[in-house]
Amino acid sequence: MTGGALQVVTFGIGSEIFAVPVAFVREILDHQAPFRLPNAPDYFVGLIDVRGVAVPTIDLRLRLGLPTTPPTPLTRIFILEVPCAEGPLLLGLVVDRALVVNAFTPDRIEQPPRIGVRWRSDYITGVIRQDGGFIVLIDMARVLTSEDAALLAGVAADGDFADVTPAAGAAGNAAAA
């Protein structure tokens, strides 16, 4: 591996493979039911408690416009530190399954497609061809709007679970929306 290689953690959503830079990933947790945030967009599934810290959590499936699915034993929550204009934001990201850590040289990263994908392509920083398919690099800073980041930063800073109610999981969140 060369010093110019990008290290990423890959994960699956449905049959698609996505990746985020290792530098953003603080840890990967088993799925846990979040505490629902009232009046939040559908893809904000709520808060989870990570060693005494309230971490706002989103379902990437919903943020990409894909249908929700109930959690399985393979469902994971990535705890990410996402760079935002207001400073780094600690964020939980619900994914169907965690895969592996890979390293890719910049020459393997291609421009994202503009058409022909089932999700919003403005969240994609690039694609990598591998094993007859693609790994899609997600730009987490673009996944969140500035309003989303401000809302999440405020909820995370408050850390007050008194005004939130436990969700029944991903299926309950979809029903509540």
Secondary structure as GFF3:
##gff-version 3
##sequence-region A 1 177
A	DSSP	beta_strand	6	13	.	.	.	ID=ss1
A	DSSP	beta_strand	16	21	.	.	.	ID=ss2
A	DSSP	three_ten_helix	22	24	.	.	.	ID=ss3
A	DSSP	beta_strand	25	30	.	.	.	ID=ss4
A	DSSP	beta_strand	35	36	.	.	.	ID=ss5
A	DSSP	beta_strand	44	50	.	.	.	ID=ss6
A	DSSP	beta_strand	53	59	.	.	.	ID=ss7
A	DSSP	alpha_helix	60	63	.	.	.	ID=ss8
A	DSSP	beta_strand	76	82	.	.	.	ID=ss9
A	DSSP	beta_strand	89	95	.	.	.	ID=ss10
A	DSSP	beta_strand	97	104	.	.	.	ID=ss11
A	DSSP	three_ten_helix	106	108	.	.	.	ID=ss12
A	DSSP	beta_strand	109	110	.	.	.	ID=ss13
A	DSSP	three_ten_helix	121	123	.	.	.	ID=ss14
A	DSSP	beta_strand	124	130	.	.	.	ID=ss15
A	DSSP	beta_strand	133	138	.	.	.	ID=ss16
A	DSSP	alpha_helix	140	143	.	.	.	ID=ss17
A	DSSP	alpha_helix	146	158	.	.	.	ID=ss18
A	DSSP	three_ten_helix	161	163	.	.	.	ID=ss19
A	DSSP	beta_strand	165	166	.	.	.	ID=ss20
A	DSSP	alpha_helix	170	176	.	.	.	ID=ss21
###
